Amino acid sequence: MDTWKFYDITHKKHLVCNPTSEAKLVHLVRLLDLPIGAGVVDIACGKGEFLIRLAEEYEVRGLGVDISPYCIEDCKKKAADRLFKPNIKFTQMDGADFRPEQPASLHLAACIGASWVFKDHNETLKTLKSWVVPGGLVLVGEPFWQHDPSQEYLDASGTQREDFGTHADNVKVGEKHGLQLVYTIVSDKNDWDQYEGLQWLAADEYARQNPNDPDITELRNRVASNKNIYLKWGRDTIGWAIYIFRRDE
């Protein structure tokens, strides 16, 4: 089954493609307090909701990048429906290939929940820092271990212990690169339950409405496996936070 088709189906009901509630998204956008017309990039922008809200709030000039053709289609439709000024663009590409027109030229560089684009959390922060002006913001979303994961969970999820650190570890990585943590937004179990549960619901509805799709068996099996892993281990093992860092002046 095509990877991006799978994620399009399972995230059809999501506003944002990570375990963050709409209330926390609203809080995040207001906290950033960007200058009007700020330059922004959002790597792995998903459905574009974060970037579009920045445009609505601050009239930012920005680019949303995502490798999924389904996401970019959603982004463009949403932008056409909600934005009157063409200051936001969306393009389908591997985020690792993006380069700003000038280094250290953006007010905000974001990559929320896709540090794999740049290999890991460390490389993501290093790269995004190089794109923002002194005093600019680097915003990332990253999982963290709530406690040492069991080997059963690691085996079932295909995750390595070293893939993530603790909440404090995620902050220290930024500080190592000369970034100052100014705020975190940490997801709770309600956020996680909604993020996971909407995937189960969306997949079930799609399977019922498209019984002749040859990918249905794989879709159901993957979702069932992910559901079991989350309920048995993940819910009490993995955390998630959005980290707002400021580049030193």
Contacts in CASP RR format, 6 or more apart in sequence:
PFRMAT RR
TARGET T0000
AUTHOR 0000-0000-0000
METHOD contacts of the structure
MODEL  1
MDTWKFYDITHKKHLVCNPTSEAKLVHLVRLLDLPIGAGVVDIACGKGEF
LIRLAEEYEVRGLGVDISPYCIEDCKKKAADRLFKPNIKFTQMDGADFRP
EQPASLHLAACIGASWVFKDHNETLKTLKSWVVPGGLVLVGEPFWQHDPS
QEYLDASGTQREDFGTHADNVKVGEKHGLQLVYTIVSDKNDWDQYEGLQW
LAADEYARQNPNDPDITELRNRVASNKNIYLKWGRDTIGWAIYIFRRDE
1 215 0 8 1.000
1 218 0 8 1.000
1 219 0 8 1.000
1 222 0 8 1.000
2 215 0 8 1.000
4 67 0 8 1.000
4 68 0 8 1.000
4 69 0 8 1.000
4 70 0 8 1.000
4 71 0 8 1.000
5 70 0 8 1.000
5 215 0 8 1.000
6 215 0 8 1.000
6 219 0 8 1.000
6 222 0 8 1.000
7 17 0 8 1.000
7 68 0 8 1.000
7 70 0 8 1.000
8 68 0 8 1.000
8 70 0 8 1.000
8 71 0 8 1.000
9 202 0 8 1.000
9 203 0 8 1.000
9 206 0 8 1.000
9 219 0 8 1.000
10 199 0 8 1.000
10 202 0 8 1.000
10 203 0 8 1.000
10 219 0 8 1.000
10 223 0 8 1.000
11 17 0 8 1.000
11 47 0 8 1.000
11 198 0 8 1.000
11 199 0 8 1.000
11 202 0 8 1.000
12 202 0 8 1.000
12 206 0 8 1.000
13 198 0 8 1.000
13 201 0 8 1.000
13 202 0 8 1.000
14 47 0 8 1.000
14 195 0 8 1.000
14 198 0 8 1.000
15 22 0 8 1.000
15 25 0 8 1.000
15 47 0 8 1.000
15 49 0 8 1.000
16 22 0 8 1.000
16 25 0 8 1.000
16 46 0 8 1.000
16 47 0 8 1.000
16 49 0 8 1.000
16 50 0 8 1.000
16 112 0 8 1.000
17 46 0 8 1.000
17 47 0 8 1.000
17 71 0 8 1.000
18 112 0 8 1.000
18 113 0 8 1.000
18 141 0 8 1.000
18 195 0 8 1.000
18 240 0 8 1.000
19 187 0 8 1.000
19 191 0 8 1.000
19 192 0 8 1.000
19 194 0 8 1.000
19 195 0 8 1.000
19 196 0 8 1.000
19 240 0 8 1.000
20 28 0 8 1.000
20 185 0 8 1.000
20 187 0 8 1.000
20 191 0 8 1.000
20 195 0 8 1.000
20 240 0 8 1.000
20 242 0 8 1.000
21 187 0 8 1.000
21 190 0 8 1.000
21 191 0 8 1.000
21 194 0 8 1.000
24 185 0 8 1.000
24 187 0 8 1.000
24 191 0 8 1.000
24 242 0 8 1.000
25 49 0 8 1.000
25 50 0 8 1.000
25 53 0 8 1.000
26 53 0 8 1.000
27 185 0 8 1.000
28 50 0 8 1.000
28 185 0 8 1.000
28 242 0 8 1.000
28 244 0 8 1.000
29 50 0 8 1.000
29 53 0 8 1.000
29 54 0 8 1.000
29 57 0 8 1.000
30 57 0 8 1.000
31 183 0 8 1.000
31 244 0 8 1.000
32 54 0 8 1.000
32 58 0 8 1.000
32 108 0 8 1.000
32 137 0 8 1.000
32 139 0 8 1.000
32 244 0 8 1.000
34 40 0 8 1.000
34 54 0 8 1.000
34 57 0 8 1.000
34 58 0 8 1.000
34 60 0 8 1.000
34 107 0 8 1.000
34 108 0 8 1.000
34 137 0 8 1.000
35 58 0 8 1.000
35 107 0 8 1.000
36 58 0 8 1.000
36 59 0 8 1.000
37 58 0 8 1.000
37 59 0 8 1.000
37 60 0 8 1.000
37 61 0 8 1.000
37 87 0 8 1.000
38 58 0 8 1.000
38 60 0 8 1.000
38 61 0 8 1.000
38 107 0 8 1.000
38 108 0 8 1.000
39 60 0 8 1.000
39 61 0 8 1.000
39 62 0 8 1.000
39 105 0 8 1.000
39 106 0 8 1.000
39 107 0 8 1.000
39 108 0 8 1.000
40 51 0 8 1.000
40 54 0 8 1.000
40 60 0 8 1.000
40 61 0 8 1.000
40 62 0 8 1.000
40 63 0 8 1.000
40 106 0 8 1.000
40 107 0 8 1.000
40 108 0 8 1.000
40 109 0 8 1.000
40 110 0 8 1.000
41 62 0 8 1.000
41 63 0 8 1.000
41 64 0 8 1.000
41 65 0 8 1.000
41 98 0 8 1.000
41 100 0 8 1.000
41 106 0 8 1.000
41 108 0 8 1.000
41 109 0 8 1.000
41 110 0 8 1.000
41 131 0 8 1.000
42 48 0 8 1.000
42 50 0 8 1.000
42 51 0 8 1.000
42 62 0 8 1.000
42 63 0 8 1.000
42 64 0 8 1.000
42 65 0 8 1.000
42 110 0 8 1.000
42 111 0 8 1.000
42 112 0 8 1.000
43 64 0 8 1.000
43 65 0 8 1.000
43 95 0 8 1.000
43 98 0 8 1.000
43 109 0 8 1.000
43 110 0 8 1.000
43 111 0 8 1.000
43 114 0 8 1.000
43 117 0 8 1.000
43 128 0 8 1.000
44 65 0 8 1.000
44 66 0 8 1.000
44 67 0 8 1.000
44 95 0 8 1.000
44 111 0 8 1.000
44 112 0 8 1.000
44 113 0 8 1.000
44 114 0 8 1.000
44 117 0 8 1.000
45 51 0 8 1.000
45 64 0 8 1.000
45 65 0 8 1.000
45 66 0 8 1.000
45 71 0 8 1.000
45 75 0 8 1.000
45 90 0 8 1.000
46 66 0 8 1.000
46 68 0 8 1.000
46 71 0 8 1.000
46 74 0 8 1.000
46 75 0 8 1.000
47 71 0 8 1.000
47 74 0 8 1.000
47 75 0 8 1.000
47 78 0 8 1.000
48 64 0 8 1.000
48 71 0 8 1.000
48 74 0 8 1.000
48 75 0 8 1.000
48 78 0 8 1.000
48 79 0 8 1.000
48 90 0 8 1.000
49 78 0 8 1.000
50 110 0 8 1.000
50 112 0 8 1.000
51 60 0 8 1.000
51 62 0 8 1.000
51 64 0 8 1.000
51 75 0 8 1.000
51 88 0 8 1.000
52 75 0 8 1.000
52 78 0 8 1.000
52 79 0 8 1.000
52 82 0 8 1.000
52 83 0 8 1.000
52 88 0 8 1.000
54 60 0 8 1.000
54 108 0 8 1.000
55 62 0 8 1.000
55 79 0 8 1.000
55 83 0 8 1.000
55 85 0 8 1.000
55 87 0 8 1.000
55 88 0 8 1.000
56 82 0 8 1.000
56 83 0 8 1.000
59 85 0 8 1.000
59 87 0 8 1.000
60 87 0 8 1.000
60 88 0 8 1.000
60 107 0 8 1.000
60 108 0 8 1.000
61 87 0 8 1.000
61 88 0 8 1.000
62 87 0 8 1.000
62 88 0 8 1.000
62 89 0 8 1.000
63 88 0 8 1.000
63 89 0 8 1.000
63 90 0 8 1.000
63 91 0 8 1.000
63 98 0 8 1.000
64 75 0 8 1.000
64 88 0 8 1.000
64 89 0 8 1.000
64 90 0 8 1.000
64 91 0 8 1.000
65 90 0 8 1.000
65 91 0 8 1.000
65 93 0 8 1.000
65 95 0 8 1.000
65 98 0 8 1.000
66 72 0 8 1.000
66 75 0 8 1.000
66 90 0 8 1.000
66 92 0 8 1.000
66 95 0 8 1.000
67 92 0 8 1.000
67 93 0 8 1.000
67 94 0 8 1.000
67 95 0 8 1.000
68 92 0 8 1.000
69 92 0 8 1.000
72 90 0 8 1.000
72 91 0 8 1.000
72 92 0 8 1.000
75 90 0 8 1.000
76 90 0 8 1.000
79 88 0 8 1.000
79 90 0 8 1.000
94 117 0 8 1.000
95 117 0 8 1.000
96 117 0 8 1.000
96 118 0 8 1.000
100 106 0 8 1.000
100 131 0 8 1.000
103 130 0 8 1.000
103 131 0 8 1.000
104 130 0 8 1.000
104 131 0 8 1.000
104 132 0 8 1.000
104 133 0 8 1.000
104 134 0 8 1.000
105 131 0 8 1.000
105 132 0 8 1.000
105 133 0 8 1.000
106 131 0 8 1.000
106 132 0 8 1.000
106 133 0 8 1.000
106 136 0 8 1.000
107 132 0 8 1.000
107 133 0 8 1.000
107 136 0 8 1.000
107 137 0 8 1.000
108 132 0 8 1.000
108 136 0 8 1.000
108 137 0 8 1.000
108 138 0 8 1.000
108 139 0 8 1.000
109 128 0 8 1.000
109 129 0 8 1.000
109 131 0 8 1.000
109 132 0 8 1.000
109 137 0 8 1.000
109 138 0 8 1.000
109 139 0 8 1.000
110 128 0 8 1.000
110 138 0 8 1.000
110 139 0 8 1.000
110 140 0 8 1.000
111 117 0 8 1.000
111 118 0 8 1.000
111 124 0 8 1.000
111 128 0 8 1.000
111 139 0 8 1.000
111 140 0 8 1.000
111 141 0 8 1.000
112 139 0 8 1.000
112 140 0 8 1.000
112 141 0 8 1.000
112 242 0 8 1.000
113 140 0 8 1.000
113 141 0 8 1.000
113 142 0 8 1.000
113 143 0 8 1.000
115 121 0 8 1.000
115 123 0 8 1.000
115 124 0 8 1.000
115 140 0 8 1.000
115 141 0 8 1.000
115 142 0 8 1.000
117 124 0 8 1.000
118 124 0 8 1.000
118 126 0 8 1.000
118 127 0 8 1.000
120 163 0 8 1.000
121 140 0 8 1.000
121 142 0 8 1.000
121 164 0 8 1.000
121 170 0 8 1.000
121 173 0 8 1.000
122 173 0 8 1.000
122 176 0 8 1.000
124 140 0 8 1.000
125 138 0 8 1.000
125 140 0 8 1.000
125 173 0 8 1.000
125 174 0 8 1.000
125 177 0 8 1.000
125 179 0 8 1.000
125 245 0 8 1.000
126 177 0 8 1.000
128 138 0 8 1.000
128 140 0 8 1.000
129 138 0 8 1.000
129 177 0 8 1.000
129 178 0 8 1.000
129 179 0 8 1.000
129 245 0 8 1.000
129 247 0 8 1.000
132 138 0 8 1.000
132 247 0 8 1.000
133 247 0 8 1.000
134 247 0 8 1.000
134 248 0 8 1.000
134 249 0 8 1.000
135 246 0 8 1.000
135 247 0 8 1.000
135 248 0 8 1.000
135 249 0 8 1.000
136 246 0 8 1.000
136 247 0 8 1.000
137 182 0 8 1.000
137 244 0 8 1.000
137 245 0 8 1.000
137 246 0 8 1.000
137 247 0 8 1.000
138 179 0 8 1.000
138 244 0 8 1.000
138 245 0 8 1.000
138 246 0 8 1.000
138 247 0 8 1.000
139 242 0 8 1.000
139 243 0 8 1.000
139 244 0 8 1.000
139 245 0 8 1.000
140 242 0 8 1.000
140 243 0 8 1.000
140 245 0 8 1.000
141 240 0 8 1.000
141 241 0 8 1.000
141 242 0 8 1.000
141 243 0 8 1.000
142 164 0 8 1.000
142 170 0 8 1.000
142 240 0 8 1.000
142 241 0 8 1.000
142 243 0 8 1.000
143 164 0 8 1.000
143 238 0 8 1.000
143 239 0 8 1.000
143 240 0 8 1.000
144 164 0 8 1.000
144 165 0 8 1.000
144 166 0 8 1.000
144 167 0 8 1.000
144 169 0 8 1.000
144 170 0 8 1.000
144 238 0 8 1.000
144 239 0 8 1.000
144 240 0 8 1.000
144 241 0 8 1.000
145 161 0 8 1.000
145 164 0 8 1.000
145 165 0 8 1.000
145 166 0 8 1.000
145 237 0 8 1.000
145 238 0 8 1.000
145 239 0 8 1.000
146 236 0 8 1.000
146 237 0 8 1.000
146 238 0 8 1.000
146 239 0 8 1.000
147 236 0 8 1.000
147 237 0 8 1.000
148 161 0 8 1.000
149 159 0 8 1.000
149 161 0 8 1.000
149 233 0 8 1.000
149 237 0 8 1.000
149 238 0 8 1.000
150 233 0 8 1.000
150 237 0 8 1.000
152 233 0 8 1.000
153 159 0 8 1.000
153 229 0 8 1.000
153 232 0 8 1.000
153 233 0 8 1.000
153 234 0 8 1.000
153 237 0 8 1.000
154 160 0 8 1.000
154 161 0 8 1.000
156 228 0 8 1.000
156 229 0 8 1.000
156 232 0 8 1.000
156 233 0 8 1.000
157 229 0 8 1.000
157 233 0 8 1.000
157 234 0 8 1.000
164 238 0 8 1.000
167 184 0 8 1.000
167 186 0 8 1.000
167 239 0 8 1.000
167 241 0 8 1.000
170 241 0 8 1.000
170 243 0 8 1.000
171 181 0 8 1.000
171 184 0 8 1.000
171 243 0 8 1.000
174 181 0 8 1.000
174 243 0 8 1.000
174 245 0 8 1.000
175 181 0 8 1.000
178 247 0 8 1.000
178 248 0 8 1.000
179 245 0 8 1.000
179 246 0 8 1.000
179 247 0 8 1.000
179 248 0 8 1.000
180 245 0 8 1.000
180 246 0 8 1.000
180 248 0 8 1.000
181 243 0 8 1.000
181 244 0 8 1.000
181 245 0 8 1.000
182 244 0 8 1.000
182 245 0 8 1.000
182 246 0 8 1.000
183 243 0 8 1.000
183 244 0 8 1.000
184 241 0 8 1.000
184 242 0 8 1.000
184 243 0 8 1.000
184 244 0 8 1.000
185 241 0 8 1.000
185 242 0 8 1.000
185 244 0 8 1.000
186 239 0 8 1.000
186 240 0 8 1.000
186 241 0 8 1.000
187 239 0 8 1.000
187 240 0 8 1.000
187 241 0 8 1.000
189 235 0 8 1.000
191 240 0 8 1.000
192 230 0 8 1.000
192 235 0 8 1.000
192 239 0 8 1.000
192 240 0 8 1.000
193 235 0 8 1.000
196 226 0 8 1.000
196 227 0 8 1.000
196 230 0 8 1.000
199 223 0 8 1.000
199 226 0 8 1.000
200 223 0 8 1.000
200 227 0 8 1.000
203 219 0 8 1.000
203 220 0 8 1.000
203 223 0 8 1.000
206 213 0 8 1.000
206 219 0 8 1.000
207 213 0 8 1.000
207 216 0 8 1.000
207 219 0 8 1.000
207 220 0 8 1.000
210 216 0 8 1.000
213 219 0 8 1.000
END
